[in-house]
Amino acid sequence: MHNIYYVKEIFDKNFYCMILDYEVIFFMKKYFYIGLVIILLLSISIIFYGAYLNSRGENIIANRMDNRHIALKGQVATTRNIQPVLNMDTIKLYSDKMADAVALIDGTITNAYVKRNSTVQAGDLMFSLVNEEIPLKISQADSDISKANVELKRSKNTYERYNQLMSMNATSAEKLDEVEAAYNAAIANVENLRMQKEQLLIQQSRQNILAPIDGEVLLLYRQPGSYVTMGTPIALIGDFSKLYFSQTINDADISRFSINDEIELIFQENDLQKAYDTDYAVGNLGNQQRFIARILDITPNLNEPASMRKILFEIDNSVHILEPQSYRNVTLQIKQNFTCLTVPLTAMLNQEQNSVFVLNEDNTIQRREVVTGVNDGKYIEIISGLSEGDIVITSDTNGLKDGTKVDITMDNEE
């Protein structure tokens, strides 16, 4: 009985402890969930408050941007004189007076009468060569002609004798015709042999190699002692006092150009090395030399519609600095001034050079399409789209749009 009472007491105590544990756990969970809810509410409040501040800040910034006046520079579209320029990446010069002195027969070169860079005129003796067969052939021709002349004389005497006999009716007409035919054949044979000798004499004269044109000896391909065949080039002669080049150019870039206009060529690179090592002429200024070119032809003609045109230029190279070869970074500037409406090149908004920002009366800017023409490297011609007095923006306008309010500072030039 006593043991049963003891067991009951232990059971009651354990049960009471379990109830206390459950109450503690329930109490702790309750406050944990309350705290979690509070944290979530605070997080949501912070997020909404941040979004509010961000939106409010963006509105403030937008309002400030709308009300802000951006400081820019500008210039007035003005009528002025310009000298149009074209910048060429590469031009390839050539000469229309270059020719080879060529061997006209087979033979061995015996003498050279010119040196490299020496000046020659057409017909000057440059080389001599020997063909040993020609003298032998000429001697044989002389012998054949002598024999043919003997036969001709005999045929002539026979023909004259039969003519006399015919007049006395001492021979037949058939015999006279036969003798006459032999006489005519002898005449033709002598003439043929003489023509053959003339050909040999011409070949003999071709042992002298003459300059084909006026100019300088640029290259010597062969030296005395060399055996050459007919048609072999012996030397190159050229005249570089006039050089030429052609260029395909956009129609808009040459709208002010015309045939016979003089163009100044400015070579940006200092390296004006010679390909043929020709001598310089007096009066040259070296790398500082500027050359005058003339427009010889424009294809198609300017009065015909075309987007691209081919221009042929002739260069005065009397100082002998330039040679037929390619030159890089060359500027062509027309010497004649043109009066036209212009704006600075810095006002152009794109590479196509067809739009600018213009200042409105309310100090806002507006993008405007324009049609442009030639330029002089600083100012560009405005064909349409602007009027004289319009103010264009010359500052960097990257990121700006129509309606942006600006404060304009005019360039000092204006």
Secondary structure, 3 states (H helix, E strand, C coil): CHHHHHHHHHHHHHHHHHHHHHHHHHHHHHHHHHHHHHHHHHHHHHHHHHHHHHHHHHHHHHHHHHHCCEEEEEEECEEEEECCEEEEEEEECECCCEEEEECCCCEEEEEECCCCCCEECCCCEEEEEECCHHHHHHHHHHHHHHHHHHHHHHHHHHHHHHHHHHHCCCCCHHHHHHHHHHHHHHHHHHHHHHHHHHHHHHHHHCCEEECCCCEEEEEECCCCCCEECCCCEEEEEECCCEEEEEEEEEHHHHCCCCCCCEEEEEECCCCCCCCCCCCCCCCCCHHHCCEEEEEEEEECCCCCCCCEEEEEEEEECCCCCCCCCEEEEEEEEECCCEEEEEEEHHHCCCCCCCEEEEECCCCEEEEEECEEEEECCCEEEEEECCCCCCEEECCCCCCCCCCCEEEEEECCCC
